Amino acid sequence: RMNLLYICHSDNSNIFDLMMEVHQFNVKSLEQTCIEVLKDNICPEKCFGLWQFAKSWNMPILFQLKNEAFHFICENFEEVSLCEEFLQLEVQELADILGQDDLTVTQESTVYQSVLRWINHMPEERHGAISTLLPKVRLGLMDKSYITDNVLNNDVVKTNPESHLLVSDTLKVMSQPSLLCSESGINNTLFCRRLPNAVLLMFRFFSKTIKAFDYRTNSWITVQTNPSLEDSMTHLRFYSTSPKSHFNHRSSTAVWRYNLVTHTWQEMSPMQESRSFVSVTVLKGCIYAMGGYRDDGTSRRTAERYQPNINQWTFIASMNEERSYASCTTLNNKIYICGGWSNYRILNTAEYYNPDTNQWTLITPMETPRYKLGVVAYMGHIFAVGGSDGSRDLRSAEAYDPVTNTWYNVPEMVHTHSYFDIAVMNKKIFVVSCSTENRIVECYDYTTNTWSVVFSGMDHNDSVRCCVISGLPNMAEYCSPREPIIPRTQV
């Protein structure tokens, strides 16, 4: 695998040739290894080549590579559109990318500028492509003055009657919004927000409700409310105000899977051991469950891994510490777990698991003991946020640098949080809590090094778990309604 990775980093064409030879001789294990190496190598400089290679061969094993490369392009469009490979795209390939509802751009003018850059790379051959590409730009989301100065008067647009008419019609709608409701033939899509590339999914334990948070509108959408889960998923229910109090919870081995397309639940193979307040994460397509409580209220050191392709759980090496109420994440092909509760001790210890060696290794302890905390990988570091030190809930946060094996302080959150969850979306950390009278969403932005509240609304107390989802064929079901809008400058 290391030799394959070296070849892949040096030249995509070499690994492509090797992949074809492996496929020709039907060496399934090596074929899968090649695919994994190619997927690991998706980056701004090589994503277009990987996408084109995967879609040029009608091989089922390449479908996932094609989808992942294309999703990477759409999610990182502002960066990848500046790369050399972008300029080599065919016109229909570029049109397919720009037409995606979930293309991630801060401003729609970025899409237009990328079209001009692509055309200007080979102006004589590509001049006429503006009529194919400009309709993929959501012109109605741009500022009217920008359209007038930079689009309508652009030489490429002016000399193409079809494109010039499209821009003129857009400006008319901006001045007379009622035209959108008429039979003018104007494409309403030009005025619709693009879908977010990802949404934050929240599962509320007590109410058995699933909601999605749309960061573009800072609003919640109810995906499913299913009280009937009460009987079949009693293992999700727990009752405890403090580890020092009497436990009246039930640990369980049960595992359920929610289908995001059909909105249905399915019970899967049970874990090897019963657990409550367990730490769970995903690495390389496998689910890892670590620690948690036994029925007698003592914590576990054991950990296990679920392989979806065979629907089976197997034990991995046990942790160095017994942990419940801990939190975990993945970074650089390792699982990091931090803090937690260990039989009346609140832990500041942290450790990581290497799946290649099946070993846990202790790292430098956190500066603050924490349980009921949130842990997430962000910007190449591990962030440990909030929780409780046993006497009070915490606003503080700290981050771990795996290169120096040291922790450092991060600015405090606006609120204290425990019984919450945490995730990274849109290059920000999101904290979601329903443990007070308010449902609060805070986010941390590394560019400003600050926390801010992006949502606060009255709600019932509840415990939540969150994850980020993307790339769904029914993504619109998880987002705010996207009616055509008129830019604020025109109101």
C-alpha positions in Angstrom: 0.0 0.0 0.0 2.9 2.4 0.8 4.4 1.8 -2.7 1.0 2.4 -4.3 0.7 5.6 -2.3 4.1 6.8 -3.5 3.2 6.1 -7.1 -0.1 7.9 -6.7 1.5 11.0 -5.2 4.0 11.1 -8.0 1.8 10.7 -11.0 -1.9 9.8 -11.4 -1.3 8.2 -14.8 0.9 5.5 -13.2 -1.7 4.4 -10.7 -4.4 4.5 -13.5 -2.3 2.1 -15.6 -1.7 -0.2 -12.6 -5.5 -0.1 -11.9 -6.3 -1.2 -15.4 -3.8 -4.1 -15.3 -5.1 -5.2 -11.9 -8.7 -5.1 -13.2 -7.7 -7.0 -16.4 -6.3 -9.9 -14.3 -9.2 -9.7 -11.8 -7.1 -9.4 -8.7 -9.9 -8.2 -6.4 -7.9 -7.5 -3.3 -5.3 -5.4 -5.1 -8.0 -3.7 -7.1 -9.7 -2.6 -3.9 -6.3 -1.4 -2.5 -5.8 0.7 -5.6 -9.2 2.3 -5.2 -8.6 3.1 -1.5 -5.2 4.7 -2.4 -6.9 6.8 -5.2 -9.6 7.9 -2.8 -7.0 8.9 -0.2 -5.3 11.0 -3.0 -8.3 13.2 -3.8 -7.0 16.7 -3.4 -7.4 20.1 -5.3 -4.6 19.4 -7.7 -5.7 15.9 -8.7 -9.5 15.7 -8.1 -10.4 16.5 -11.7 -8.1 13.8 -13.1 -9.5 11.2 -10.7 -13.1 12.2 -11.5 -12.4 11.9 -15.3 -10.6 8.6 -14.9 -13.4 7.1 -12.8 -16.2 8.2 -15.1 -14.4 7.1 -18.3 -14.5 3.4 -17.3 -17.8 1.5 -16.8 -16.5 -0.3 -13.8 -18.7 -0.6 -10.7 -15.7 -0.5 -8.4 -15.0 3.0 -9.7 -18.4 4.4 -9.0 -17.6 5.4 -5.4 -14.3 7.0 -6.5 -16.2 9.0 -9.2 -18.8 10.2 -6.7 -16.3 11.1 -4.0 -14.1 13.0 -6.4 -17.1 14.9 -7.8 -18.4 15.7 -4.3 -14.9 17.0 -3.4 -14.9 19.2 -6.5 -18.4 20.7 -5.6 -17.5 21.1 -1.9 -14.2 22.8 -2.6 -15.1 24.6 -5.8 -13.5 28.0 -4.9 -10.1 26.3 -4.3 -10.2 23.7 -7.1 -11.3 26.2 -9.7 -7.9 27.9 -9.4 -6.0 24.7 -10.2 -4.4 24.0 -13.6 -6.6 20.8 -14.1 -9.7 23.0 -14.0 -8.7 24.8 -17.2 -8.5 21.4 -19.0 -12.1 20.5 -18.5 -14.5 19.9 -21.4 -17.3 22.4 -21.7 -20.0 19.9 -20.8 -18.0 18.7 -17.8 -17.7 22.3 -16.5 -21.5 22.8 -17.2 -22.3 19.7 -15.1 -20.2 21.0 -12.2 -21.6 24.5 -12.3 -25.2 23.2 -12.6 -25.0 21.3 -9.3 -27.5 22.5 -6.7 -25.0 21.9 -3.9 -22.0 23.7 -5.5 -20.3 25.4 -2.5 -19.5 29.0 -3.1 -19.5 32.0 -0.8 -20.6 34.4 -3.6 -22.2 33.5 -6.9 -19.8 35.9 -8.6 -17.1 33.3 -8.0 -18.9 30.9 -10.4 -19.0 33.6 -13.1 -15.4 34.5 -12.7 -14.4 30.8 -13.0 -16.3 30.7 -16.3 -14.4 33.7 -17.6 -11.1 32.2 -16.5 -11.9 28.9 -18.3 -12.9 30.7 -21.5 -9.9 33.0 -21.4 -7.5 30.1 -21.2 -8.4 29.3 -24.9 -10.4 32.3 -26.0 -10.8 31.5 -29.7 -12.0 27.9 -29.2 -14.1 28.6 -26.1 -15.7 32.0 -26.9 -19.1 30.4 -27.9 -19.2 28.2 -24.8 -20.6 31.2 -22.8 -24.1 30.4 -24.0 -23.8 26.9 -22.4 -22.1 28.0 -19.2 -23.7 31.3 -18.3 -27.2 29.8 -17.6 -25.5 27.6 -14.9 -24.5 30.7 -13.0 -27.2 31.9 -10.5 -27.2 35.5 -11.8 -30.2 36.5 -9.7 -28.1 35.9 -6.5 -25.5 38.5 -7.6 -25.6 42.3 -6.9 -27.3 44.3 -9.6 -24.5 46.7 -10.0 -22.0 43.8 -10.3 -24.1 42.3 -13.1 -24.3 45.6 -14.9 -20.6 46.4 -14.6 -19.0 43.0 -15.0 -21.4 40.7 -16.8 -23.6 42.8 -19.1 -20.7 44.8 -20.4 -18.2 41.9 -20.7 -17.0 41.5 -24.3 -17.7 37.7 -24.3 -21.3 38.2 -23.1 -22.0 41.3 -25.3 -21.0 39.4 -28.5 -23.2 36.4 -27.7 -26.9 37.4 -28.3 -28.3 34.5 -26.3 -26.2 35.3 -23.2 -26.7 39.0 -23.5 -30.5 38.4 -23.5 -30.2 36.2 -20.4 -28.4 38.9 -18.5 -30.9 41.6 -19.6 -33.8 39.5 -18.5 -32.3 38.9 -15.1 -31.8 42.7 -14.6 -35.5 43.2 -15.6 -36.6 40.8 -12.9 -34.5 42.5 -10.4 -36.3 45.8 -11.2 -39.7 44.1 -11.5 -39.9 41.0 -9.3 -43.5 40.2 -10.5 -42.0 39.0 -13.8 -40.9 35.8 -11.9 -44.5 34.9 -11.4 -45.5 35.6 -15.0 -45.1 33.4 -18.1 -42.1 35.4 -19.2 -39.9 32.3 -19.7 -37.3 33.5 -17.2 -35.6 30.6 -15.4 -36.5 30.8 -11.7 -33.4 28.7 -10.9 -31.3 31.8 -11.5 -32.8 33.3 -8.3 -32.8 30.2 -6.1 -30.2 29.7 -3.4 -28.0 26.7 -4.0 -28.3 23.8 -1.6 -25.9 23.6 1.3 -23.2 21.0 0.6 -23.9 19.5 4.1 -26.4 19.8 6.9 -26.2 19.0 10.6 -28.5 16.2 11.6 -29.7 16.1 15.2 -31.3 13.1 16.9 -33.2 13.9 20.1 -33.3 11.0 22.5 -36.4 11.7 24.6 -38.6 13.1 21.9 -37.4 10.5 19.3 -37.2 13.4 16.8 -34.7 14.0 14.0 -34.0 17.5 12.9 -31.6 19.0 10.4 -29.8 22.4 10.7 -29.4 24.4 7.6 -26.4 26.7 8.2 -27.2 28.9 5.2 -30.5 30.0 6.8 -29.7 29.2 10.5 -32.9 27.2 10.7 -34.1 23.8 11.8 -36.2 21.4 9.7 -38.0 18.5 11.2 -37.1 15.3 9.3 -38.9 12.7 11.3 -40.9 12.4 14.6 -41.6 8.8 15.5 -42.9 8.2 19.0 -43.3 4.5 18.0 -39.6 4.1 18.5 -40.3 4.3 22.2 -40.8 0.5 22.5 -38.2 -0.7 20.1 -35.4 1.6 21.1 -35.7 1.8 24.9 -31.9 1.3 25.1 -31.6 4.9 23.9 -33.3 6.2 27.0 -31.3 7.0 30.1 -31.9 8.7 33.4 -29.1 10.3 35.3 -28.3 13.8 36.6 -24.8 12.9 37.8 -22.5 9.9 37.8 -22.5 10.3 41.6 -26.3 9.7 41.8 -28.1 6.4 41.6 -28.2 5.0 38.1 -31.5 4.1 36.6 -30.4 3.5 33.1 -30.2 0.4 30.9 -27.2 -0.4 28.9 -27.8 -2.3 25.7 -26.1 -4.1 22.8 -28.8 -3.0 20.3 -27.8 -1.0 17.2 -30.2 0.7 14.8 -29.6 2.2 11.3 -31.6 5.1 9.9 -32.0 5.3 6.1 -31.7 9.0 5.1 -33.4 8.4 1.8 -36.4 6.3 2.8 -36.6 7.7 6.4 -36.9 4.2 7.9 -35.2 2.4 10.8 -33.6 -1.0 10.7 -32.2 -3.1 13.6 -28.6 -4.3 12.9 -26.3 -6.8 14.4 -25.9 -6.1 18.2 -22.6 -5.1 19.8 -20.5 -7.7 21.7 -21.1 -5.9 25.0 -23.9 -3.8 26.4 -23.0 -0.1 26.8 -24.7 3.2 27.7 -23.1 6.6 27.4 -20.8 5.1 24.9 -18.3 7.0 22.6 -18.8 6.3 18.9 -17.0 7.4 15.7 -16.4 6.3 12.1 -13.1 5.5 10.5 -12.5 4.1 7.0 -16.1 3.0 6.7 -16.2 1.2 10.0 -18.0 2.2 13.2 -16.1 2.1 16.5 -17.8 1.9 19.9 -15.6 2.6 23.0 -16.2 2.4 26.7 -19.6 3.3 28.2 -21.4 2.0 31.3 -22.3 -1.5 32.4 -25.7 -2.0 34.0 -24.0 -1.8 37.5 -22.8 1.8 36.7 -19.1 0.9 36.3 -17.2 2.0 33.2 -15.7 -0.2 30.5 -12.3 -0.2 28.8 -13.3 -2.4 26.0 -13.9 -1.2 22.4 -15.3 -2.8 19.3 -15.6 -2.3 15.6 -18.6 -2.7 13.2 -18.0 -3.7 9.6 -21.1 -2.8 7.6 -20.3 -5.1 4.7 -20.6 -8.2 6.9 -23.0 -6.6 9.5 -20.7 -7.8 12.4 -19.0 -6.4 15.5 -15.6 -7.6 16.6 -13.5 -6.5 19.6 -10.4 -4.4 19.1 -7.7 -3.7 21.8 -9.0 -2.2 25.0 -8.3 1.4 26.0 -5.8 2.3 28.7 -8.6 3.9 30.7 -12.1 2.9 31.6 -14.3 5.6 30.1 -18.0 6.7 29.9 -19.3 10.1 29.1 -16.1 10.5 27.0 -16.0 11.9 23.5 -14.0 10.8 20.4 -13.1 11.8 16.9 -10.8 10.7 14.0 -7.7 12.4 12.6 -4.9 11.2 10.4 -6.3 7.6 10.3 -6.4 7.4 14.1 -9.2 7.6 16.7 -8.7 10.0 19.6 -10.8 9.7 22.8 -10.6 12.3 25.5 -11.9 12.7 29.1 -14.9 10.9 30.5 -15.9 9.3 33.8 -14.1 6.4 35.3 -15.7 5.0 38.5 -16.0 8.3 40.4 -13.0 9.9 38.7 -13.3 12.7 36.2 -10.6 12.2 33.6 -8.2 14.6 31.9 -6.4 11.7 30.1 -6.6 11.2 26.4 -5.4 8.5 24.0 -5.5 7.4 20.4 -6.1 4.2 18.6 -4.1 3.1 15.5 -6.0 0.5 13.5 -2.9 -0.6 11.7 -1.3 -1.8 14.9 -4.4 -2.4 17.0 -2.9 -0.4 19.8 -4.0 2.5 22.1 -1.4 5.1 23.1 -1.8 7.7 25.8 -1.1 11.3 24.9 -0.4 14.4 27.0 -3.4 14.9 29.3 -5.8 17.8 28.8 -5.4 20.8 31.0 -8.9 20.4 32.5 -10.6 17.2 33.6 -13.9 16.9 31.6 -16.8 14.5 31.1 -19.9 15.0 29.1 -17.6 17.0 26.8 -17.4 17.3 23.0 -14.4 16.3 21.0 -13.9 17.0 17.3 -11.1 17.1 14.7 -10.7 20.6 13.2 -7.9 22.2 11.1 -5.5 19.3 11.9 -6.0 19.6 15.7 -8.2 17.9 18.2 -10.6 20.2 20.0 -12.1 19.3 23.5 -15.0 21.5 24.3 -17.3 22.2 27.3 -18.6 19.4 29.5 -18.3 19.3 33.3 -15.4 19.1 35.7 -17.7 17.5 38.4 -18.6 20.7 40.2 -19.8 22.9 37.3 -20.5 22.9 33.6 -17.8 24.4 31.5 -17.5 27.1 28.8 -13.8 26.5 28.3 -12.2 24.7 25.3 -8.8 23.5 24.5 -7.0 22.0 21.5 -4.4 19.3 20.9 -1.6 19.6 18.4 -0.6 16.0 17.4 2.8 17.2 16.0 4.0 18.7 19.3 1.8 16.5 21.6 0.7 19.5 23.5 -2.7 21.2 24.5 -3.4 24.9 24.2 -6.3 27.1 25.2 -9.1 28.0 22.8 -11.5 31.0 23.5 -14.4 30.1 25.7 -17.9 29.4 24.3 -20.7 31.9 24.9 -22.6 29.4 27.0 -21.8 26.4 29.2 -22.7 23.1 27.7 -23.1 19.5 28.8 -25.2 16.7 27.3 -24.6 18.3 24.0 -22.9 17.2 20.7 -20.4 18.7 18.3 -19.5 18.5 14.6 -17.6 20.3 11.9 -19.5 21.8 9.0 -18.7 24.5 6.5 -15.2 24.8 8.0 -16.6 25.7 11.4 -17.2 23.9 14.7 -20.9 23.6 15.6 -22.1 22.9 19.2 -25.7 21.8 19.6 -27.4 21.8 23.0 -30.9 21.2 24.3 -30.0 20.8 27.9 -31.3 24.2 29.0 -34.6 26.0 28.4 -33.1 27.0 25.0 -32.0 25.0 22.1 -28.7 26.7 21.4 -26.3 26.4 18.4 -22.9 27.9 18.8 -20.2 27.9 16.2 -16.4 28.5 16.3 -14.6 30.1 13.3 -10.8 29.7 13.2 -10.5 32.8 10.9 -11.8 35.0 13.7 -10.9 32.7 16.6 -14.3 33.4 18.2 -17.5 31.6 19.2 -20.9 33.0 18.3 -24.5 31.9 18.8 -26.2 31.3 15.5 -29.5 29.9 16.8 -31.4 30.2 20.1 -35.0 29.1 20.6 -37.3 27.9 23.3 -37.4 24.2 23.6 -37.7 21.2 26.0 -34.7 19.7 27.8 -33.3 16.8 25.8 -30.1 14.9 25.1 -28.9 15.0 21.5 -26.5 13.4 19.1 -25.4 15.0 15.9 -23.7 14.1 12.7 -23.0 15.9 9.4 -24.5 14.5 6.2 -23.8 15.4 2.6 -24.2 14.1 -1.0 -27.8 12.8 -0.5 -30.0 12.5 -3.6 -32.8 14.0 -1.5 -30.7 16.7 0.1 -33.5 19.3 -0.4 -35.6 17.4 2.2 -33.1 18.4 4.8 -32.9 22.1 3.9 -34.9 25.2 4.2 -37.4 25.8 1.3 -35.7 27.6 -1.6 -38.2 29.8 -3.2 -36.8 32.3 -5.8 -35.5 35.3 -4.0 -34.7 38.9 -5.1 -31.3 40.3 -3.8 -31.6 42.6 -0.8 -30.2 45.4 -2.8 -33.4 45.5 -4.9 -35.9 45.7 -2.0 
